[in-house]
Amino acid sequence: MASRVLRIGLIPGDGIGREVIPAGRRILEALPASLGLKFEFADLDAGFDTFKATGAALPPRTVSVLRGECDGALFGAVSSPTSPVKGYSSPIVALRKQLDLYANIRPVKSVRSRNPSSSAASAATANPVDMVIVRENTEDLYVKEERTVDRPDVEGGRYAEAIKRISERASSRIATMAGEIALQRQKIRESAAPSSPASIHSRPLVTITHKSNVLSQTDGLFRATAHAALADPRFAGVAVEDQIVDSMVYKLFRQPQDYDVIVAPNLYGDILSDGAAALVGSLGLVPSANVGTGGKDGGDKVFAIGEPCHGSAPDIAGRGIANPIATLRSVALMLSFLGEADAAARIDAAVDANLAEGELLSPDLGGKATTEEVVQDILRRL
């Protein structure tokens, strides 16, 4: 049988992105030949260092190669200056818009570890977590339409304002994605081997997160549209609830085991998913995928960019201690959206085994292992 060839764009970005994205490539190259996959790679640029060198944070070539040649990509991390820099804006936000990667998918799952000193172990013991946050990826306040107004003639004087844009189309398709993921997760749970760990969820559930009690037009539209999308007969087996975002934060940390799939507008999804990472021990464990149909060949073909949720971490860049697991899990997530569920499962199983044993953990998890030692251990488990 002929192998399927996938061309993957590699965008290390800044800081530790340059250390973890090569690990992602190595995990792809190490997948067993029996899976029938081969990989080609395109080295691409983006980030603050690229901006300083070229004047463009997201060079046109990067977008054109992704759109015209690649099936998927891995995006490391980019540094974000704390004060405005003329001409600079986030390349990942721009990339999501240009390729219409409308969904940001962030699974957050705890893994029990036999090492009691592991922060992942203590998190898993305190509250088991197995959720997916489905974040709308193209609008809300991230449309970046802001302005500052000088009004010396009125009380308060100078003020700034930003547009929060919520559309029916974007809200409907992200809620539909959440419903599909809930059904898929339930199918996996039902087909799990008897020896597999029992799931903490007995039924598929989608929680719609919003602030419509205050933002009745924007968040009100998101809430109503999401409910309408999830009322489709194909989601008849999915329970649907909604939760105001501030009480959602409280319940997320007190009762994380109650949540299965959470769907939210862009800003709330960003905040909730980073906060949820604390429930499993570290941002260094949490993957994401930016998913849409804006890649090679266009049409309805799915395009996915795997992106670890941590930042560029300049404080540890170059020290060889960055946790590669979020990147490796992002590789698996990318593959699952590209239709390669078996390959994704192999990677996740190897990562889970590393965490469960708990002998080779990076410093953010309470260990002393280097990036290379963690990668080598996971490669061995493949």
LOTOR-364055 format. One record per residue (C-alpha): z, x, y; residue number from 1. Coordinates in pm, whole numbers, plus 50000, padded with zeros to 5 digits. Layout:
% LOTOR-364055
pt w: Z&u: X&v: Y&drenlum: NUM
...
% end
This chain:
% LOTOR-364055
pt w: 50000&u: 50000&v: 50000&drenlum: 1
pt w: 49904&u: 50134&v: 50342&drenlum: 2
pt w: 50190&u: 50220&v: 50575&drenlum: 3
pt w: 50238&u: 50034&v: 50899&drenlum: 4
pt w: 50215&u: 50271&v: 51195&drenlum: 5
pt w: 50434&u: 50192&v: 51495&drenlum: 6
pt w: 50387&u: 50378&v: 51823&drenlum: 7
pt w: 50716&u: 50407&v: 52009&drenlum: 8
pt w: 50760&u: 50512&v: 52372&drenlum: 9
pt w: 51053&u: 50748&v: 52434&drenlum: 10
pt w: 51211&u: 50730&v: 52780&drenlum: 11
pt w: 51524&u: 50950&v: 52788&drenlum: 12
pt w: 51594&u: 50889&v: 53158&drenlum: 13
pt w: 51893&u: 51075&v: 53301&drenlum: 14
pt w: 52219&u: 51233&v: 53181&drenlum: 15
pt w: 52314&u: 51168&v: 52820&drenlum: 16
pt w: 51996&u: 50969&v: 52771&drenlum: 17
pt w: 51831&u: 51305&v: 52706&drenlum: 18
pt w: 52077&u: 51368&v: 52422&drenlum: 19
pt w: 52079&u: 51029&v: 52249&drenlum: 20
pt w: 51711&u: 50929&v: 52263&drenlum: 21
pt w: 51608&u: 51232&v: 52052&drenlum: 22
pt w: 51867&u: 51110&v: 51800&drenlum: 23
pt w: 51687&u: 50776&v: 51796&drenlum: 24
pt w: 51360&u: 50948&v: 51715&drenlum: 25
pt w: 51523&u: 51142&v: 51431&drenlum: 26
pt w: 51662&u: 50826&v: 51274&drenlum: 27
pt w: 51315&u: 50669&v: 51277&drenlum: 28
pt w: 51160&u: 50978&v: 51121&drenlum: 29
pt w: 51428&u: 50981&v: 50850&drenlum: 30
pt w: 51370&u: 50626&v: 50724&drenlum: 31
pt w: 51278&u: 50620&v: 50355&drenlum: 32
pt w: 50905&u: 50628&v: 50278&drenlum: 33
pt w: 50956&u: 50329&v: 50050&drenlum: 34
pt w: 50983&u: 50110&v: 50359&drenlum: 35
pt w: 50615&u: 50171&v: 50430&drenlum: 36
pt w: 50659&u: 50277&v: 50793&drenlum: 37
pt w: 50519&u: 50565&v: 50991&drenlum: 38
pt w: 50584&u: 50643&v: 51355&drenlum: 39
pt w: 50397&u: 50797&v: 51643&drenlum: 40
pt w: 50570&u: 50874&v: 51972&drenlum: 41
pt w: 50481&u: 50882&v: 52340&drenlum: 42
pt w: 50708&u: 51087&v: 52569&drenlum: 43
pt w: 50747&u: 50902&v: 52898&drenlum: 44
pt w: 50940&u: 50943&v: 53223&drenlum: 45
pt w: 51164&u: 50721&v: 53435&drenlum: 46
pt w: 51493&u: 50753&v: 53619&drenlum: 47
pt w: 51661&u: 50901&v: 53923&drenlum: 48
pt w: 51568&u: 51259&v: 53836&drenlum: 49
pt w: 51206&u: 51149&v: 53797&drenlum: 50
pt w: 51230&u: 50983&v: 54137&drenlum: 51
pt w: 51365&u: 51299&v: 54298&drenlum: 52
pt w: 51087&u: 51505&v: 54140&drenlum: 53
pt w: 50793&u: 51270&v: 54194&drenlum: 54
pt w: 50894&u: 51000&v: 54440&drenlum: 55
pt w: 50861&u: 50729&v: 54171&drenlum: 56
pt w: 51152&u: 50610&v: 53954&drenlum: 57
pt w: 50905&u: 50430&v: 53725&drenlum: 58
pt w: 50573&u: 50616&v: 53723&drenlum: 59
pt w: 50264&u: 50395&v: 53674&drenlum: 60
pt w: 50170&u: 50599&v: 53366&drenlum: 61
pt w: 50492&u: 50497&v: 53192&drenlum: 62
pt w: 50412&u: 50129&v: 53237&drenlum: 63
pt w: 50046&u: 50165&v: 53144&drenlum: 64
pt w: 50120&u: 50360&v: 52824&drenlum: 65
pt w: 50386&u: 50111&v: 52717&drenlum: 66
pt w: 50159&u: 49817&v: 52790&drenlum: 67
pt w: 49841&u: 49963&v: 52648&drenlum: 68
pt w: 49947&u: 50186&v: 52360&drenlum: 69
pt w: 50300&u: 50117&v: 52235&drenlum: 70
pt w: 50454&u: 49863&v: 52000&drenlum: 71
pt w: 50805&u: 49924&v: 52129&drenlum: 72
pt w: 51018&u: 50179&v: 52311&drenlum: 73
pt w: 51360&u: 50340&v: 52344&drenlum: 74
pt w: 51513&u: 50369&v: 52690&drenlum: 75
pt w: 51809&u: 50605&v: 52734&drenlum: 76
pt w: 52000&u: 50563&v: 53059&drenlum: 77
pt w: 51939&u: 50613&v: 53429&drenlum: 78
pt w: 52167&u: 50731&v: 53704&drenlum: 79
pt w: 52223&u: 50489&v: 53990&drenlum: 80
pt w: 52319&u: 50635&v: 54328&drenlum: 81
pt w: 52628&u: 50468&v: 54474&drenlum: 82
pt w: 52476&u: 50451&v: 54821&drenlum: 83
pt w: 52122&u: 50331&v: 54904&drenlum: 84
pt w: 51843&u: 50586&v: 54864&drenlum: 85
pt w: 51525&u: 50493&v: 55046&drenlum: 86
pt w: 51246&u: 50408&v: 54804&drenlum: 87
pt w: 51463&u: 50408&v: 54491&drenlum: 88
pt w: 51533&u: 50105&v: 54275&drenlum: 89
pt w: 51632&u: 50065&v: 53914&drenlum: 90
pt w: 51341&u: 50152&v: 53682&drenlum: 91
pt w: 51475&u: 49946&v: 53391&drenlum: 92
pt w: 51498&u: 49634&v: 53610&drenlum: 93
pt w: 51140&u: 49697&v: 53727&drenlum: 94
pt w: 51024&u: 49757&v: 53371&drenlum: 95
pt w: 51175&u: 49432&v: 53250&drenlum: 96
pt w: 50986&u: 49244&v: 53519&drenlum: 97
pt w: 50652&u: 49425&v: 53482&drenlum: 98
pt w: 50645&u: 49376&v: 53104&drenlum: 99
pt w: 50807&u: 49032&v: 53122&drenlum: 100
pt w: 51087&u: 49139&v: 52890&drenlum: 101
pt w: 51266&u: 48816&v: 52960&drenlum: 102
pt w: 51550&u: 48845&v: 52707&drenlum: 103
pt w: 51823&u: 49106&v: 52685&drenlum: 104
pt w: 51986&u: 49079&v: 52344&drenlum: 105
pt w: 52329&u: 49241&v: 52303&drenlum: 106
pt w: 52504&u: 49214&v: 51965&drenlum: 107
pt w: 52874&u: 49300&v: 51974&drenlum: 108
pt w: 53041&u: 49344&v: 51636&drenlum: 109
pt w: 53360&u: 49512&v: 51523&drenlum: 110
pt w: 53371&u: 49733&v: 51214&drenlum: 111
pt w: 53698&u: 49798&v: 51031&drenlum: 112
pt w: 53775&u: 50167&v: 50999&drenlum: 113
pt w: 53999&u: 50345&v: 50752&drenlum: 114
pt w: 54096&u: 50587&v: 51029&drenlum: 115
pt w: 54396&u: 50431&v: 51207&drenlum: 116
pt w: 54351&u: 50653&v: 51514&drenlum: 117
pt w: 54002&u: 50519&v: 51583&drenlum: 118
pt w: 53976&u: 50292&v: 51888&drenlum: 119
pt w: 53717&u: 50094&v: 51693&drenlum: 120
pt w: 53974&u: 50039&v: 51417&drenlum: 121
pt w: 54241&u: 49907&v: 51650&drenlum: 122
pt w: 53990&u: 49678&v: 51821&drenlum: 123
pt w: 53868&u: 49536&v: 51489&drenlum: 124
pt w: 54223&u: 49478&v: 51368&drenlum: 125
pt w: 54333&u: 49301&v: 51684&drenlum: 126
pt w: 54047&u: 49050&v: 51704&drenlum: 127
pt w: 53743&u: 49040&v: 51476&drenlum: 128
pt w: 53425&u: 49019&v: 51683&drenlum: 129
pt w: 53076&u: 48914&v: 51574&drenlum: 130
pt w: 52874&u: 48775&v: 51863&drenlum: 131
pt w: 52538&u: 48811&v: 52036&drenlum: 132
pt w: 52506&u: 48779&v: 52412&drenlum: 133
pt w: 52160&u: 48657&v: 52512&drenlum: 134
pt w: 52103&u: 48742&v: 52877&drenlum: 135
pt w: 51815&u: 48615&v: 53089&drenlum: 136
pt w: 51650&u: 48933&v: 53209&drenlum: 137
pt w: 51407&u: 48863&v: 53494&drenlum: 138
pt w: 51566&u: 48658&v: 53770&drenlum: 139
pt w: 51903&u: 48543&v: 53916&drenlum: 140
pt w: 52034&u: 48787&v: 54181&drenlum: 141
pt w: 51831&u: 49061&v: 54014&drenlum: 142
pt w: 51517&u: 48945&v: 54194&drenlum: 143
pt w: 51657&u: 49187&v: 54456&drenlum: 144
pt w: 51564&u: 48978&v: 54758&drenlum: 145
pt w: 51836&u: 49076&v: 55005&drenlum: 146
pt w: 51861&u: 49112&v: 55378&drenlum: 147
pt w: 52115&u: 49215&v: 55640&drenlum: 148
pt w: 52130&u: 49019&v: 55964&drenlum: 149
pt w: 52286&u: 49133&v: 56292&drenlum: 150
pt w: 52434&u: 48834&v: 56477&drenlum: 151
pt w: 52657&u: 48962&v: 56756&drenlum: 152
pt w: 52643&u: 48613&v: 56910&drenlum: 153
pt w: 52831&u: 48445&v: 56623&drenlum: 154
pt w: 53176&u: 48489&v: 56479&drenlum: 155
pt w: 53173&u: 48748&v: 56205&drenlum: 156
pt w: 52867&u: 48919&v: 56346&drenlum: 157
pt w: 52667&u: 49115&v: 56093&drenlum: 158
pt w: 52622&u: 48964&v: 55747&drenlum: 159
pt w: 52418&u: 49018&v: 55433&drenlum: 160
pt w: 52271&u: 48766&v: 55195&drenlum: 161
pt w: 52085&u: 48765&v: 54863&drenlum: 162
pt w: 51860&u: 48517&v: 54687&drenlum: 163
pt w: 51980&u: 48382&v: 54353&drenlum: 164
pt w: 51673&u: 48248&v: 54175&drenlum: 165
pt w: 51700&u: 48034&v: 53862&drenlum: 166
pt w: 51385&u: 47875&v: 53724&drenlum: 167
pt w: 51340&u: 47602&v: 53468&drenlum: 168
pt w: 51087&u: 47813&v: 53273&drenlum: 169
pt w: 51313&u: 48118&v: 53244&drenlum: 170
pt w: 51618&u: 47907&v: 53159&drenlum: 171
pt w: 51431&u: 47715&v: 52889&drenlum: 172
pt w: 51287&u: 48018&v: 52713&drenlum: 173
pt w: 51614&u: 48214&v: 52714&drenlum: 174
pt w: 51802&u: 47915&v: 52571&drenlum: 175
pt w: 51531&u: 47877&v: 52308&drenlum: 176
pt w: 51572&u: 48244&v: 52218&drenlum: 177
pt w: 51949&u: 48188&v: 52184&drenlum: 178
pt w: 51893&u: 47894&v: 51952&drenlum: 179
pt w: 51652&u: 48093&v: 51736&drenlum: 180
pt w: 51899&u: 48381&v: 51709&drenlum: 181
pt w: 52178&u: 48140&v: 51612&drenlum: 182
pt w: 51963&u: 47999&v: 51330&drenlum: 183
pt w: 51862&u: 48347&v: 51217&drenlum: 184
pt w: 52224&u: 48465&v: 51208&drenlum: 185
pt w: 52324&u: 48162&v: 51002&drenlum: 186
pt w: 52040&u: 48228&v: 50758&drenlum: 187
pt w: 52159&u: 48588&v: 50714&drenlum: 188
pt w: 52517&u: 48469&v: 50660&drenlum: 189
pt w: 52408&u: 48219&v: 50395&drenlum: 190
pt w: 52196&u: 48476&v: 50211&drenlum: 191
pt w: 52461&u: 48751&v: 50216&drenlum: 192
pt w: 52563&u: 48892&v: 49881&drenlum: 193
pt w: 52897&u: 48766&v: 49746&drenlum: 194
pt w: 53038&u: 49118&v: 49781&drenlum: 195
pt w: 52951&u: 49131&v: 50152&drenlum: 196
pt w: 53235&u: 49093&v: 50404&drenlum: 197
pt w: 53293&u: 48729&v: 50488&drenlum: 198
pt w: 53162&u: 48621&v: 50827&drenlum: 199
pt w: 53407&u: 48499&v: 51086&drenlum: 200
pt w: 53163&u: 48214&v: 51166&drenlum: 201
pt w: 53110&u: 47911&v: 50946&drenlum: 202
pt w: 52836&u: 47749&v: 51155&drenlum: 203
pt w: 52583&u: 47848&v: 51423&drenlum: 204
pt w: 52709&u: 47796&v: 51776&drenlum: 205
pt w: 52550&u: 47856&v: 52118&drenlum: 206
pt w: 52774&u: 47873&v: 52425&drenlum: 207
pt w: 52596&u: 47813&v: 52757&drenlum: 208
pt w: 52770&u: 48008&v: 53034&drenlum: 209
pt w: 52740&u: 47907&v: 53401&drenlum: 210
pt w: 52922&u: 47829&v: 53726&drenlum: 211
pt w: 52767&u: 47491&v: 53799&drenlum: 212
pt w: 53092&u: 47350&v: 53934&drenlum: 213
pt w: 53028&u: 47564&v: 54244&drenlum: 214
pt w: 52656&u: 47651&v: 54223&drenlum: 215
pt w: 52533&u: 47303&v: 54143&drenlum: 216
pt w: 52165&u: 47371&v: 54217&drenlum: 217
pt w: 52105&u: 47712&v: 54056&drenlum: 218
pt w: 52359&u: 47720&v: 53774&drenlum: 219
pt w: 52329&u: 47343&v: 53745&drenlum: 220
pt w: 51960&u: 47385&v: 53667&drenlum: 221
pt w: 52036&u: 47661&v: 53414&drenlum: 222
pt w: 52295&u: 47448&v: 53236&drenlum: 223
pt w: 52082&u: 47132&v: 53223&drenlum: 224
pt w: 51767&u: 47316&v: 53115&drenlum: 225
pt w: 51949&u: 47511&v: 52844&drenlum: 226
pt w: 52097&u: 47190&v: 52703&drenlum: 227
pt w: 51751&u: 47030&v: 52704&drenlum: 228
pt w: 51595&u: 47326&v: 52522&drenlum: 229
pt w: 51868&u: 47330&v: 52257&drenlum: 230
pt w: 51828&u: 46955&v: 52202&drenlum: 231
pt w: 51498&u: 47029&v: 52026&drenlum: 232
pt w: 51513&u: 46890&v: 51669&drenlum: 233
pt w: 51467&u: 47237&v: 51517&drenlum: 234
pt w: 51813&u: 47325&v: 51654&drenlum: 235
pt w: 51976&u: 47018&v: 51501&drenlum: 236
pt w: 52206&u: 47239&v: 51293&drenlum: 237
pt w: 52324&u: 47442&v: 51594&drenlum: 238
pt w: 52641&u: 47336&v: 51775&drenlum: 239
pt w: 52612&u: 47365&v: 52154&drenlum: 240
pt w: 52890&u: 47395&v: 52410&drenlum: 241
pt w: 52910&u: 47515&v: 52767&drenlum: 242
pt w: 53170&u: 47725&v: 52943&drenlum: 243
pt w: 53231&u: 47807&v: 53308&drenlum: 244
pt w: 53199&u: 48183&v: 53348&drenlum: 245
pt w: 53544&u: 48263&v: 53485&drenlum: 246
pt w: 53728&u: 48080&v: 53206&drenlum: 247
pt w: 53470&u: 48229&v: 52970&drenlum: 248
pt w: 53590&u: 48579&v: 53059&drenlum: 249
pt w: 53949&u: 48480&v: 52982&drenlum: 250
pt w: 53862&u: 48319&v: 52649&drenlum: 251
pt w: 53626&u: 48602&v: 52554&drenlum: 252
pt w: 53914&u: 48849&v: 52557&drenlum: 253
pt w: 54176&u: 48615&v: 52413&drenlum: 254
pt w: 53965&u: 48443&v: 52146&drenlum: 255
pt w: 53650&u: 48650&v: 52081&drenlum: 256
pt w: 53633&u: 48523&v: 51724&drenlum: 257
pt w: 53538&u: 48180&v: 51863&drenlum: 258
pt w: 53197&u: 48295&v: 51987&drenlum: 259
pt w: 52872&u: 48329&v: 51794&drenlum: 260
pt w: 52579&u: 48330&v: 52042&drenlum: 261
pt w: 52637&u: 48326&v: 52418&drenlum: 262
pt w: 52348&u: 48254&v: 52656&drenlum: 263
pt w: 52382&u: 48331&v: 53026&drenlum: 264
pt w: 52190&u: 48395&v: 53347&drenlum: 265
pt w: 52121&u: 48757&v: 53431&drenlum: 266
pt w: 52433&u: 48855&v: 53628&drenlum: 267
pt w: 52688&u: 48678&v: 53407&drenlum: 268
pt w: 52520&u: 48814&v: 53096&drenlum: 269
pt w: 52536&u: 49167&v: 53235&drenlum: 270
pt w: 52907&u: 49141&v: 53310&drenlum: 271
pt w: 53004&u: 48961&v: 52989&drenlum: 272
pt w: 52817&u: 49202&v: 52762&drenlum: 273
pt w: 52970&u: 49514&v: 52915&drenlum: 274
pt w: 53314&u: 49354&v: 52903&drenlum: 275
pt w: 53265&u: 49250&v: 52542&drenlum: 276
pt w: 53201&u: 49614&v: 52450&drenlum: 277
pt w: 53569&u: 49680&v: 52521&drenlum: 278
pt w: 53654&u: 49444&v: 52236&drenlum: 279
pt w: 53495&u: 49678&v: 51980&drenlum: 280
pt w: 53623&u: 50009&v: 52114&drenlum: 281
pt w: 53351&u: 50158&v: 52334&drenlum: 282
pt w: 53026&u: 50104&v: 52522&drenlum: 283
pt w: 52903&u: 50387&v: 52302&drenlum: 284
pt w: 52885&u: 50142&v: 52010&drenlum: 285
pt w: 52692&u: 49857&v: 52169&drenlum: 286
pt w: 52313&u: 49826&v: 52150&drenlum: 287
pt w: 52069&u: 49606&v: 52334&drenlum: 288
pt w: 51704&u: 49514&v: 52319&drenlum: 289
pt w: 51481&u: 49398&v: 52603&drenlum: 290
pt w: 51239&u: 49155&v: 52441&drenlum: 291
pt w: 50922&u: 48983&v: 52554&drenlum: 292
pt w: 50548&u: 48978&v: 52498&drenlum: 293
pt w: 50432&u: 49219&v: 52768&drenlum: 294
pt w: 50343&u: 49515&v: 52548&drenlum: 295
pt w: 50037&u: 49628&v: 52359&drenlum: 296
pt w: 49755&u: 49374&v: 52319&drenlum: 297
pt w: 49943&u: 49108&v: 52517&drenlum: 298
pt w: 49925&u: 48757&v: 52376&drenlum: 299
pt w: 50220&u: 48641&v: 52169&drenlum: 300
pt w: 50295&u: 48977&v: 52008&drenlum: 301
pt w: 50661&u: 49069&v: 52051&drenlum: 302
pt w: 50740&u: 49386&v: 52242&drenlum: 303
pt w: 51092&u: 49530&v: 52237&drenlum: 304
pt w: 51266&u: 49814&v: 52417&drenlum: 305
pt w: 51587&u: 49934&v: 52255&drenlum: 306
pt w: 51842&u: 50036&v: 52518&drenlum: 307
pt w: 52200&u: 50155&v: 52460&drenlum: 308
pt w: 52440&u: 49975&v: 52691&drenlum: 309
pt w: 52620&u: 50284&v: 52822&drenlum: 310
pt w: 52515&u: 50459&v: 53143&drenlum: 311
pt w: 52397&u: 50814&v: 53202&drenlum: 312
pt w: 52759&u: 50942&v: 53192&drenlum: 313
pt w: 52709&u: 51248&v: 53415&drenlum: 314
pt w: 53070&u: 51357&v: 53347&drenlum: 315
pt w: 52984&u: 51442&v: 52986&drenlum: 316
pt w: 52611&u: 51511&v: 53010&drenlum: 317
pt w: 52514&u: 51839&v: 52848&drenlum: 318
pt w: 52843&u: 51878&v: 52659&drenlum: 319
pt w: 52710&u: 51748&v: 52327&drenlum: 320
pt w: 52979&u: 51484&v: 52283&drenlum: 321
pt w: 52791&u: 51164&v: 52373&drenlum: 322
pt w: 52825&u: 50886&v: 52119&drenlum: 323
pt w: 52477&u: 50827&v: 51966&drenlum: 324
pt w: 52568&u: 50505&v: 51784&drenlum: 325
pt w: 52462&u: 50262&v: 52060&drenlum: 326
pt w: 52120&u: 50428&v: 52057&drenlum: 327
pt w: 52090&u: 50419&v: 51677&drenlum: 328
pt w: 52191&u: 50053&v: 51671&drenlum: 329
pt w: 51935&u: 49990&v: 51949&drenlum: 330
pt w: 51671&u: 50150&v: 51725&drenlum: 331
pt w: 51766&u: 49903&v: 51451&drenlum: 332
pt w: 51759&u: 49611&v: 51695&drenlum: 333
pt w: 51415&u: 49713&v: 51823&drenlum: 334
pt w: 51286&u: 49732&v: 51465&drenlum: 335
pt w: 51425&u: 49390&v: 51378&drenlum: 336
pt w: 51232&u: 49232&v: 51667&drenlum: 337
pt w: 50919&u: 49420&v: 51557&drenlum: 338
pt w: 50946&u: 49250&v: 51220&drenlum: 339
pt w: 51104&u: 49536&v: 51025&drenlum: 340
pt w: 51431&u: 49378&v: 50915&drenlum: 341
pt w: 51473&u: 49599&v: 50608&drenlum: 342
pt w: 51448&u: 49919&v: 50811&drenlum: 343
pt w: 51690&u: 49779&v: 51067&drenlum: 344
pt w: 51937&u: 49688&v: 50793&drenlum: 345
pt w: 51922&u: 50043&v: 50651&drenlum: 346
pt w: 52015&u: 50193&v: 50987&drenlum: 347
pt w: 52294&u: 49943&v: 51052&drenlum: 348
pt w: 52439&u: 50003&v: 50705&drenlum: 349
pt w: 52445&u: 50380&v: 50762&drenlum: 350
pt w: 52615&u: 50336&v: 51101&drenlum: 351
pt w: 52868&u: 50089&v: 50957&drenlum: 352
pt w: 52952&u: 50336&v: 50679&drenlum: 353
pt w: 53015&u: 50612&v: 50933&drenlum: 354
pt w: 53247&u: 50389&v: 51135&drenlum: 355
pt w: 53424&u: 50248&v: 50829&drenlum: 356
pt w: 53505&u: 50593&v: 50695&drenlum: 357
pt w: 53611&u: 50706&v: 51042&drenlum: 358
pt w: 53609&u: 51079&v: 50970&drenlum: 359
pt w: 53331&u: 51181&v: 51209&drenlum: 360
pt w: 53382&u: 50994&v: 51535&drenlum: 361
pt w: 53291&u: 51095&v: 51890&drenlum: 362
pt w: 53565&u: 51139&v: 52152&drenlum: 363
pt w: 53521&u: 50792&v: 52303&drenlum: 364
pt w: 53638&u: 50653&v: 51968&drenlum: 365
pt w: 53934&u: 50887&v: 51939&drenlum: 366
pt w: 53756&u: 51152&v: 51733&drenlum: 367
pt w: 53642&u: 51508&v: 51790&drenlum: 368
pt w: 53291&u: 51505&v: 51644&drenlum: 369
pt w: 52991&u: 51620&v: 51844&drenlum: 370
pt w: 52680&u: 51413&v: 51893&drenlum: 371
pt w: 52502&u: 51628&v: 51635&drenlum: 372
pt w: 52777&u: 51587&v: 51376&drenlum: 373
pt w: 52770&u: 51208&v: 51407&drenlum: 374
pt w: 52389&u: 51203&v: 51384&drenlum: 375
pt w: 52391&u: 51429&v: 51078&drenlum: 376
pt w: 52648&u: 51209&v: 50906&drenlum: 377
pt w: 52442&u: 50893&v: 50966&drenlum: 378
pt w: 52121&u: 51067&v: 50857&drenlum: 379
pt w: 52295&u: 51167&v: 50535&drenlum: 380
pt w: 52394&u: 50807&v: 50474&drenlum: 381
pt w: 52033&u: 50693&v: 50512&drenlum: 382
% end
